[in-house]
Amino acid sequence: MKTKLIENFKNLFNREDGISFFSPGRVNLIGEHIDYNGGFVFPCALSDGTYGIAGKREDRMIYVYSEPFTKEIYSFSMDHLEKDPHHAWANYIKGSIHALMKHGYDIPFGIDLYMTTTMPLSAGLSSSASLEMLIITLLDHLFHLNISLEDKARLGKYAENKYVGVNSGIMDQFAVVAGKENHALLLNTDTLAYEQIPLELNNYSLLIVNTNKKRGLADSKYNERFSECQTSLSTLQKAYSINYLCELQENDLNKISTLLDPLIFKRTKHVITEQTRTIESAKALKQHDLITFAKLMNQSHQSLKDDYEVTGVELDTLQQALLDAGAVGARMTGAGFGGCVVSIIPTDILDQVIDDVTDVYTKKIGYEPTFYQVKPSDGTHLI
Ligand code: GLA
């Protein structure tokens, strides 16, 4: 890939001094819709993601060629970072630069940039966080900004929240920038303390399956869940001294049910029980107990289906088909409303599972799912 980057950079910009980076996508293993409620999440970075090569310019322009999005070089000035409705991908670059400048980082010059991707887009595997962390890490390197890992993730979150307009938490950016090969990352989204836990798959494979559903309303539905949690928190703060919903415990649920309206209670129940499942999952993996972890994944999906209501027929069909075909664990991953299911499958039946699931899903939904066998990988890095 590096040779391709160097060649394309030379052809496009007629220069050979580019610096190349890779920034992964991510999959969340468990701890869903938790990162904006101050709890633990458990994602890992993927070996597919976004590649970029860039060099400093002498003016304040950004010239970017992005495969597969652009047929010609797209350009904008760092002093005019207005959103572009026709080039949604470019808004993640602009949003990242905006976040850096808003936080006082000095970026005196623009860059020439060539980018390409090996990951599915709009599939819930964080292609946007992958791009944000690529841009911030590239600029950090080129302009010696010395940004810590935590601050890189915070800046990416700021870009999403304040520029793009989605109230997402910090999980995606953190997983992308801090991932480690063959490990899952247990992240406390309140303190940003984290622990890398080995993901020992042995005779099992990690398989991601994309519903291929068009995810039109995902952002607005996501923001709706975010505000439901805010409503719950502000109501419960009258009875409990808490900053986040994840400070509550499962044995608080009886009392909580009397304080909240039924719908808000269901959302809160998911958050609190998911928190327990995430902590139990990390514990199981530390004890080399993949099967207990897989069972917790199944319970997580059920809770996201019944209580948080973010699955839908495509994700539910896939999850059930995977279990019926022999997966030991399967759950939706990411925001939901489409996107992907992550599953753990005995490697010796992998091909059969793929055939069976394709068959069941296509018959019911009308189009095929896509499969990616993945491994936890390193976070954004120089190549
Ligand atoms: C999206 C958001 C994350 C997180 C997940 C749900 O991926 O970007 O911050 O909230 O949904 O767990």
Boltz pocket constraint, residues with backbone or C-beta under 6 A from the ligand:
constraints:
  - pocket:
      binder: B
      contacts: [[A, 28], [A, 31], [A, 32], [A, 33], [A, 34], [A, 35], [A, 36], [A, 124], [A, 168], [A, 169], [A, 170], [A, 171], [A, 172], [A, 334], [A, 335], [A, 336]]
      max_distance: 6.0
